[in-house]
Amino acid sequence: MLPTTSVNSRSQGNGVLSPRDAARHTAGAKRYKYLRRLFHFRQMDFEFALWQMLYLFTSPQRVYRNFHYRKQTKDQWARDDPAFLVLLSIWLCVSTVGFGFVLDMGFFETIKLLLWVVFIDCVGVGLLIATLMWFISNKYLVKQQHRDYDVEWGYAFDVHLNAFYPLLVILHFIQLFFINYVIISDSVIGHFVGNTLWLIAIGYYIYVTFLGYSALPFLKNTAILLYPFALLILLYLISLACGWNFTKMLCSFYKYRVK
């Protein structure tokens, strides 16, 4: 059941937060609370995090609707529960081990691959994309009449995690069943299947990212976040015409990184 209570109970009579409550709503306080809960598994709502993961595939709009409820009840857009991040990390570890198995990597090679995927592909790239989107959205997308509002950096990182999860499942799980027998073969079907999975995965990333920022009522022109779709489709068609196999290139890159 989604929360629908109001934040007025934490406010003073004139609608302004008391100094004590205001201190609890600073970025530092929110970050401390989030990191502290990482070490208290009993306080995490894993059932709700699994619900979010399911609906990121079937109805991502419902996931962002919950972000609205969080803003109403807890006065923040970003997650205050690290359960989603914990489950995503588990998914990342399991899928990467599967990737190492499919690519016939040894134990230490798989560990190296896991460290690369976690700290570079997910965290490193995520920090870079979240910071870039946080800057762009606050600089160019905030409506003129709402200049006193801003996009929380934590929310920008949450949007990245939401968009990264479907991409991870498609490229690091579903794709595993087709790599050795279909995708990395030098056939037209292999190129088509592999590159189509990449098209779907990156398309999901773009779409879920767009939904994340369009859900913020104080942003404008968020439709421009869908423009990369045109470049994505063009690159997809060029790759099929030129015989580029993105999955085969990824496998070669991973093998090179773990040497």
C-alpha positions in Angstrom: 0.0 0.0 0.0 1.5 3.3 -1.0 1.9 6.1 1.6 -0.4 9.1 1.2 -0.1 11.0 4.4 0.8 14.7 4.5 3.9 16.4 5.8 1.9 19.1 7.6 2.2 17.3 10.9 6.0 18.1 10.8 5.5 21.7 10.0 4.7 24.7 12.1 1.3 26.4 11.9 2.4 28.7 9.0 3.5 25.8 6.9 7.2 26.4 7.5 9.4 23.6 9.0 10.7 24.2 12.4 14.5 24.6 12.8 14.8 21.1 14.2 12.8 19.6 11.3 14.7 21.7 8.7 18.0 20.4 10.0 16.7 16.9 9.4 15.9 17.8 5.8 19.4 19.0 4.7 21.2 17.1 2.0 23.8 16.0 4.6 21.2 14.6 7.0 19.4 12.7 4.2 22.7 11.2 3.0 23.7 10.2 6.5 20.3 8.5 7.1 20.6 6.7 3.8 24.1 5.4 4.4 23.3 4.4 8.0 20.5 2.2 6.8 22.9 0.3 4.5 24.1 -1.5 7.7 20.6 -2.2 9.0 19.0 -4.8 6.8 15.9 -5.2 9.0 15.0 -1.6 8.3 15.0 -2.1 4.5 11.8 -2.7 2.6 13.0 -5.4 0.2 9.5 -6.4 -0.8 8.8 -2.9 -2.0 12.2 -2.8 -3.8 11.2 -6.0 -5.6 7.9 -4.4 -6.6 9.8 -1.5 -8.1 12.1 -3.8 -10.1 9.1 -5.6 -11.5 7.3 -2.4 -12.5 10.4 -0.9 -14.1 9.7 -3.4 -16.8 5.9 -3.4 -17.0 4.9 0.1 -15.9 7.8 2.4 -14.9 5.3 5.3 -14.5 4.0 3.6 -11.4 7.5 3.6 -9.9 7.9 7.3 -10.4 4.4 7.9 -9.0 5.7 6.6 -5.7 8.5 9.2 -5.8 5.7 11.8 -5.7 4.3 10.1 -2.6 7.8 10.2 -1.0 8.0 13.9 -1.7 4.7 14.5 0.0 5.4 12.4 3.0 9.2 12.8 3.5 9.9 16.0 1.7 12.5 14.5 -0.7 12.4 13.0 -4.2 15.3 10.6 -3.7 15.0 7.2 -2.1 15.7 7.1 1.7 15.8 3.3 1.6 18.9 1.6 0.2 17.0 -1.7 -0.4 16.8 -1.2 -4.2 20.6 -0.5 -4.3 21.3 -3.7 -2.3 19.1 -5.8 -4.6 20.6 -4.2 -7.7 24.1 -5.1 -6.4 23.1 -8.7 -5.8 21.7 -8.8 -9.4 24.9 -7.3 -10.7 27.1 -9.9 -8.9 25.0 -12.9 -10.0 24.7 -11.8 -13.6 28.4 -11.0 -13.8 29.3 -14.4 -12.5 27.0 -15.9 -15.1 28.8 -13.7 -17.7 32.2 -15.1 -16.6 30.9 -18.6 -16.8 29.5 -18.1 -20.3 32.8 -16.6 -21.4 34.7 -19.5 -19.8 36.7 -17.3 -17.4 38.6 -18.6 -14.4 37.8 -17.7 -10.7 40.2 -14.7 -10.5 39.2 -13.5 -13.9 35.6 -13.5 -12.9 36.4 -11.6 -9.7 38.3 -9.0 -11.8 35.3 -8.7 -14.1 32.9 -8.3 -11.2 35.0 -5.5 -9.7 35.1 -3.8 -13.1 31.3 -4.1 -13.7 30.4 -2.9 -10.2 32.9 0.0 -9.7 33.2 1.2 -13.3 30.2 0.2 -15.4 27.6 0.7 -12.6 29.0 3.1 -9.9 31.6 5.1 -11.9 29.5 5.6 -15.0 26.4 6.1 -12.8 28.1 8.9 -10.8 29.2 10.6 -14.1 25.8 10.4 -15.7 23.9 11.4 -12.6 26.1 14.4 -12.1 25.8 15.4 -15.7 22.0 15.1 -15.7 21.8 16.9 -12.3 23.7 19.8 -13.8 21.8 19.9 -17.1 18.4 19.7 -15.5 19.1 22.3 -12.9 20.8 24.6 -15.4 18.5 24.4 -18.4 15.3 22.5 -17.6 13.9 24.2 -14.4 10.9 26.4 -15.2 11.5 30.1 -14.8 8.7 30.5 -12.2 10.2 27.6 -10.2 13.8 28.8 -9.9 13.7 28.2 -6.1 13.3 24.4 -6.9 16.2 22.1 -7.8 16.8 18.5 -8.8 18.3 16.6 -5.9 21.6 14.8 -6.9 20.3 11.7 -5.1 17.2 11.7 -7.2 19.4 12.0 -10.4 21.4 8.9 -9.2 18.1 7.1 -8.4 16.9 7.7 -12.0 20.2 6.2 -13.3 19.7 3.1 -11.1 16.1 2.8 -12.3 17.2 3.0 -15.9 20.3 0.8 -15.4 18.3 -2.1 -13.9 16.4 -3.1 -17.1 19.6 -2.7 -19.2 21.4 -4.9 -16.7 18.8 -7.7 -16.9 18.6 -7.6 -20.7 22.4 -7.5 -21.4 23.7 -9.4 -18.4 21.0 -12.0 -18.0 18.7 -12.6 -20.9 21.5 -12.2 -23.4 23.6 -14.9 -21.7 21.3 -17.6 -23.1 22.1 -16.6 -26.7 25.8 -15.6 -26.6 27.6 -18.8 -27.3 25.1 -20.4 -29.6 23.7 -17.4 -31.6 25.1 -14.0 -31.0 28.9 -14.4 -31.3 28.6 -16.4 -34.4 29.6 -14.7 -37.6 26.0 -15.0 -39.0 23.5 -12.3 -39.9 21.1 -13.7 -37.3 23.7 -13.4 -34.6 24.4 -9.8 -35.4 20.6 -9.1 -35.6 19.8 -10.8 -32.2 22.7 -9.3 -30.3 22.3 -5.7 -31.6 18.5 -5.9 -31.2 19.0 -6.7 -27.5 21.3 -3.7 -27.2 18.7 -1.5 -29.0 16.0 -2.6 -26.5 18.3 -2.3 -23.5 19.6 1.2 -24.3 16.1 2.2 -25.4 14.8 1.2 -22.0 17.5 3.3 -20.4 16.6 6.4 -22.4 12.9 6.0 -21.8 13.1 5.3 -18.0 15.4 8.3 -17.7 12.9 10.5 -19.5 10.1 9.3 -17.2 12.3 10.1 -14.2 12.8 13.8 -15.1 9.4 14.3 -16.7 7.9 13.2 -13.3 9.3 16.4 -11.7 6.6 19.1 -12.1 9.0 22.0 -12.0 11.0 20.9 -15.1 10.2 21.9 -18.7 11.1 20.5 -22.1 12.0 17.1 -20.8 11.0 15.6 -24.1 14.5 16.5 -25.4 15.7 13.5 -23.3 14.0 11.3 -25.9 16.1 12.7 -28.8 18.9 10.2 -28.4 16.4 7.6 -29.7 17.0 8.9 -33.2 20.8 8.5 -32.9 20.3 5.0 -31.3 18.1 3.8 -34.2 20.5 5.2 -36.8 23.5 3.5 -35.1 21.5 0.3 -34.9 20.8 0.3 -38.7 24.4 1.2 -39.5 25.6 -1.7 -37.3 23.5 -4.2 -39.1 24.6 -2.9 -42.5 28.3 -2.9 -41.5 28.1 -6.2 -39.6 29.1 -4.8 -36.3 28.4 -7.1 -33.4 28.2 -5.1 -30.2 28.0 -8.2 -27.9 31.0 -9.7 -29.5 32.9 -6.4 -29.0 31.8 -6.3 -25.4 32.9 -9.9 -24.8 36.3 -9.1 -26.3 36.6 -6.0 -24.2 35.8 -7.9 -21.0 38.3 -10.6 -21.8 41.0 -7.9 -22.4 40.2 -6.2 -19.1 40.6 -9.3 -17.0 44.0 -10.4 -18.4 
